[in-house]
Structure formats: C-alpha cells, structure tokens
C-alpha cells in the first residue's frame, strides 16, 4: 500500500538555519510537513505560516505541553497551524522527538533552543517586541521559566500566551486551591498524571512557588472546569502585567477541542489580546 505523502514527509527532517525559515526555499505548505533541524544542540522544530507571505514580521514560538497530560497526542501540529492562521503570524513550534523526558532537563533544552532562535531572529532584524512565547499546560510553565530567565538578562519580548498553565506543583492532595479538588472528578486522572510527571522536580520549578513577578505582558486562558483554574487566578493576582480569561465549559487541554463554541470564544480572546497595544 502506498503511503500518504504527508505521512512520508513526516519521517524526514530538513536541515535549515533559522533565517531560512523566514525565507523558505520550498513552499510554505511543504516545509510545514517536515521537522526542522537547526543544530545538534537544539530541539527539532515545526514551522507554520500565515496566509500571506508578507506577514512574516510577527512570530510566535510555541512550547507544547506534555501530550499525555493534555490529551493532545499527535494534535499539536494542527493546533500550531490553526494558531498561525487565526493570529496571522509565523508559528515556530518546538518538537520533542529528540527531547529529554525529565522535566528539569527538558526545560534546559527548551531554554537553549528558544534563546538560540531569538538570537538568530535578531540577526534577521526581527524586533523582539513582535515575538510572542506561547505554551499550554506544562509547556506554559516552561514559557514562564524562559521569560523570567530572559528578564533577568534584561531581554524583553512582546507578549506571552499561557493556556491552562501548571503553576503550583501542589498535587499530592495538600492544596489551598479549591478547584483542584472540586473539578478533579471531571479530570479523574489529571492530578495523578501531574504528580507522577513532576515527582522529582524541585519546588522552584513552579511559578507560584517563587515571588518574582513577570514584566512581560501576558494572558492566561483556562477552562472553568479545569482543576488548575484557581492556580491561574492566583498567578494573575500576583502579577499585574498578566491578565486572565476563563473559557466557559472548557477543560484542561481544551486546545484539542472540537466544540465550535469553545473554539469561537478562545479565538476571539486571543485576537483581541494580540491586537492590544504594547
């Protein structure tokens, strides 16, 4: 049986410099079918383009969550492609094929890759104020860690988008956030998955375990039935530069939803936030 062309292409990698992602030598549609190798010290990448070739100034760097926690197994390419089209931006998404499994080691690799991309984008005259870091779930936690490390080096980006971030690290039943217990029945194994995933991770990995504030303008989107929604509210209250939007009837991992109303609601929120002046 002949393999589907896209399935075949997914098995191959392209070796490209970051600047070549902004000026692809093959069609944008084709390059999005490949995993991009920008260097042996970095994670692989996937890249998705807006409808118009001229809209290459605004760029999103996406750090996906752990797909077994978000129930987005195999879905992140389509999620990133949709974000690119909906927000009319280039989306560069990190791929975890060659990534460490342990969260602390993964974060080091994520930071190394993100910082390298930023350095290369600066060489291509891409203004950092036009760059947004985006992540969901455990990926959103890594976005915050990246942002805080950049800010300590006096490097600022335009914005950050956080979908249902993991913030407290308190998933052993001893928590001050009511939603973790109240909504647990709707996500019967989420807390157990988080506890297992972060079993050996130090407390300072989690943003709510630290007192430093974020300077970058950010937006958190969480579902109203997400067990972690109270964490998100607490983090917004701790950080004046971060706003919070609750999505009705949405759950942890709602980027995988097929519900048209949930999609419509969060897309409107995203578009309005991205249009706001810095």
C-alpha positions as CSV (number, residue, x, y, z in Angstrom):
1,X,0.0,0.0,0.0
2,X,1.4,3.4,-1.0
3,X,2.0,5.7,1.9
4,X,0.2,9.1,2.2
5,X,2.7,11.8,1.1
6,X,2.3,13.8,4.3
7,X,3.0,10.7,6.4
8,X,6.1,10.0,4.3
9,X,7.4,13.6,4.6
10,X,6.9,13.5,8.4
11,X,9.5,10.8,8.6
12,X,12.2,13.1,7.2
13,X,14.0,16.1,8.5
14,X,15.2,19.3,6.9
15,X,18.4,20.9,8.0
16,X,17.9,24.7,7.9
17,X,19.1,27.8,9.5
18,X,16.6,30.0,11.3
19,X,16.8,32.7,8.7
20,X,15.8,30.1,6.1
21,X,12.5,29.5,8.0
22,X,11.7,33.2,7.2
23,X,12.6,32.7,3.5
24,X,11.8,29.1,2.7
25,X,13.3,27.7,-0.4
26,X,10.4,25.2,-0.8
27,X,6.7,26.0,-0.5
28,X,5.4,27.0,2.9
29,X,2.9,24.2,2.8
30,X,5.6,21.6,2.2
31,X,8.1,22.9,4.7
32,X,5.3,22.6,7.4
33,X,5.3,18.8,6.8
34,X,8.9,18.5,7.9
35,X,10.7,18.5,11.2
36,X,13.4,21.1,11.1
37,X,16.9,20.6,12.5
38,X,18.6,23.9,13.3
39,X,21.6,22.4,15.1
40,X,22.5,19.4,17.2
41,X,22.3,21.4,20.5
42,X,18.6,22.4,19.8
43,X,15.3,20.6,19.8
44,X,13.7,19.9,16.4
45,X,11.2,22.5,15.2
46,X,8.0,22.6,13.2
47,X,7.1,25.8,11.4
48,X,3.7,27.1,10.2
49,X,3.0,30.2,8.1
50,X,0.2,32.8,7.9
51,X,-1.9,33.1,4.8
52,X,0.0,36.0,3.3
53,X,3.8,35.7,2.7
54,X,4.1,39.4,3.6
55,X,3.1,38.7,7.2
56,X,6.5,37.4,8.4
57,X,7.4,40.1,10.9
58,X,5.3,38.8,13.9
59,X,6.4,35.4,15.2
60,X,5.2,33.1,17.9
61,X,7.5,30.5,19.5
62,X,5.3,27.7,20.8
63,X,6.3,25.3,23.6
64,X,3.8,22.4,23.7
65,X,2.7,20.7,26.8
66,X,3.3,17.0,27.6
67,X,0.8,15.4,25.3
68,X,-0.2,12.6,27.6
69,X,-1.2,15.2,30.2
70,X,-3.2,17.4,27.8
71,X,-4.6,14.5,25.8
72,X,-3.3,16.2,22.6
73,X,-1.3,13.2,21.3
74,X,-0.4,13.8,17.7
75,X,-2.6,17.0,17.7
76,X,0.0,19.8,18.2
77,X,0.9,20.3,14.6
78,X,-2.8,21.1,13.7
79,X,-3.1,23.2,16.8
80,X,0.0,25.3,15.8
81,X,-1.2,25.6,12.2
82,X,-4.5,26.9,13.4
83,X,-2.9,29.5,15.7
84,X,-0.8,30.7,12.7
85,X,-3.8,31.2,10.5
86,X,-6.1,32.6,13.2
87,X,-3.5,35.1,14.5
88,X,-1.8,35.8,11.1
89,X,1.7,35.0,12.4
90,X,4.6,32.7,11.8
91,X,4.5,29.9,14.5
92,X,7.7,28.1,15.3
93,X,6.9,25.1,17.4
94,X,9.4,23.0,19.4
95,X,9.2,19.3,18.7
96,X,10.1,16.8,21.5
97,X,11.2,13.9,19.3
98,X,14.8,14.3,20.5
99,X,14.0,15.8,23.9
100,X,14.9,14.7,27.4
101,X,11.9,13.1,29.2
102,X,12.7,14.5,32.7
103,X,11.1,18.0,33.1
104,X,14.1,19.8,34.5
105,X,16.4,18.5,31.7
106,X,13.7,19.3,29.1
107,X,13.5,22.8,30.4
108,X,17.2,23.3,29.9
109,X,16.9,22.1,26.3
110,X,13.8,24.3,25.7
111,X,15.6,27.3,27.0
112,X,18.7,26.6,24.9
113,X,16.5,26.3,21.8
114,X,14.4,29.3,22.5
115,X,17.4,31.5,23.2
116,X,19.1,30.4,20.1
117,X,16.1,31.1,18.0
118,X,15.8,34.6,19.5
119,X,19.5,35.3,18.7
120,X,19.0,34.2,15.1
121,X,15.8,36.2,14.7
122,X,17.6,39.3,15.9
123,X,20.2,38.8,13.2
124,X,17.4,38.9,10.7
125,X,16.2,42.2,12.1
126,X,13.1,40.7,13.7
127,X,12.1,43.1,16.5
128,X,11.7,41.3,19.9
129,X,8.6,43.3,20.7
130,X,7.0,41.4,17.8
131,X,7.8,38.0,19.2
132,X,5.4,36.1,21.5
133,X,6.1,33.0,23.6
134,X,3.2,30.6,23.8
135,X,2.6,27.3,25.6
136,X,0.0,25.1,27.1
137,X,-0.1,23.1,30.4
138,X,3.4,22.0,31.3
139,X,4.7,23.9,28.2
140,X,3.2,27.1,29.6
141,X,5.1,26.5,32.8
142,X,8.3,26.4,30.7
143,X,7.3,29.6,28.9
144,X,7.2,31.4,32.3
145,X,10.6,30.0,33.2
146,X,12.0,31.1,29.9
147,X,10.5,34.6,30.3
148,X,11.9,35.0,33.8
149,X,15.3,34.0,32.7
150,X,15.2,36.4,29.8
151,X,14.1,39.2,32.0
152,X,17.0,38.6,34.4
153,X,19.2,39.2,31.5
154,X,17.3,42.4,30.6
155,X,15.9,40.8,27.4
156,X,12.2,41.6,26.8
157,X,9.7,40.1,24.4
158,X,6.4,41.4,23.2
159,X,3.9,39.1,24.9
160,X,3.3,35.6,26.2
161,X,0.2,33.4,25.9
162,X,-0.4,30.8,28.6
163,X,-3.0,28.1,28.1
164,X,-4.0,26.4,31.4
165,X,-0.5,26.6,32.9
166,X,0.7,24.3,35.7
167,X,1.7,26.7,38.4
168,X,1.8,25.4,42.0
169,X,3.3,21.9,42.0
170,X,0.9,21.0,44.8
171,X,-0.7,17.8,43.5
172,X,-0.4,15.4,46.4
173,X,-3.8,16.3,48.0
174,X,-2.4,19.1,50.2
175,X,-3.5,22.2,48.3
176,X,-5.1,25.6,49.1
177,X,-6.7,25.8,45.6
178,X,-10.3,24.6,45.9
179,X,-10.7,23.9,42.1
180,X,-8.1,21.1,42.3
181,X,-10.4,19.0,44.4
182,X,-13.7,20.4,43.2
183,X,-13.0,19.7,39.5
184,X,-11.0,16.6,39.9
185,X,-13.9,14.3,39.1
186,X,-14.1,15.9,35.7
187,X,-10.4,15.1,35.1
188,X,-10.2,11.9,37.0
189,X,-6.5,11.3,36.3
190,X,-5.1,14.8,35.6
191,X,-3.8,15.4,39.1
192,X,-2.3,11.9,39.3
193,X,-0.5,12.4,36.0
194,X,0.9,15.8,37.1
195,X,2.1,14.3,40.4
196,X,3.9,11.5,38.6
197,X,5.3,13.7,35.9
198,X,6.8,16.2,38.4
199,X,7.7,13.7,41.1
200,X,11.4,14.6,41.2
201,X,11.1,18.3,40.3
202,X,12.2,20.9,42.8
203,X,9.6,23.4,44.1
204,X,11.3,26.4,42.4
205,X,10.4,25.0,39.0
206,X,6.8,26.2,39.6
207,X,6.0,29.9,39.2
208,X,3.7,30.0,42.3
209,X,6.5,28.7,44.4
210,X,8.5,31.9,43.6
211,X,7.8,35.5,44.4
212,X,9.4,37.2,41.4
213,X,7.0,39.0,39.1
214,X,6.7,39.0,35.3
215,X,7.3,42.2,33.4
216,X,6.2,40.8,30.0
217,X,2.6,41.4,29.1
218,X,0.8,38.1,29.3
219,X,-2.6,36.4,29.0
220,X,-3.7,33.2,30.8
221,X,-6.6,31.2,29.3
222,X,-8.1,28.5,31.5
223,X,-11.3,26.5,31.3
224,X,-13.9,27.0,34.1
225,X,-13.9,23.2,34.8
226,X,-10.1,22.9,34.8
227,X,-8.8,21.6,38.2
228,X,-6.0,24.2,37.9
229,X,-8.1,27.2,37.2
230,X,-7.7,28.6,40.8
231,X,-3.9,28.5,40.3
232,X,-4.3,30.6,37.3
233,X,-6.4,33.2,39.1
234,X,-3.8,33.3,41.9
235,X,-1.0,33.8,39.5
236,X,-2.8,36.7,37.8
237,X,-3.4,38.3,41.2
238,X,0.4,38.0,41.9
239,X,1.4,39.6,38.5
240,X,-0.1,42.9,37.5
241,X,1.1,42.5,33.9
242,X,-0.8,39.3,33.4
243,X,-4.5,39.1,32.6
244,X,-6.8,36.1,32.9
245,X,-9.7,34.9,30.9
246,X,-11.9,32.0,31.9
247,X,-13.3,29.9,29.0
248,X,-16.8,28.5,29.6
249,X,-17.3,24.8,29.7
250,X,-13.6,24.2,28.8
251,X,-11.2,21.7,30.4
252,X,-7.5,21.2,30.8
253,X,-6.2,20.6,27.3
254,X,-9.1,22.5,25.5
255,X,-6.9,23.3,22.5
256,X,-7.8,19.8,21.4
257,X,-11.5,20.5,21.4
258,X,-13.9,20.1,18.5
259,X,-16.5,22.2,20.3
260,X,-17.2,25.1,18.0
261,X,-18.4,27.4,20.8
262,X,-15.2,26.9,22.9
263,X,-13.1,27.5,19.8
264,X,-15.0,30.6,18.9
265,X,-14.7,32.0,22.4
266,X,-11.0,31.5,22.9
267,X,-10.1,32.6,19.4
268,X,-11.9,35.9,20.0
269,X,-10.0,36.4,23.2
270,X,-6.7,35.7,21.5
271,X,-7.3,38.0,18.6
272,X,-8.3,40.9,20.9
273,X,-5.3,40.3,23.1
274,X,-2.8,40.2,20.2
275,X,-4.3,43.5,18.8
276,X,-3.7,45.3,22.1
277,X,-1.0,48.0,22.0
278,X,2.1,47.2,23.9
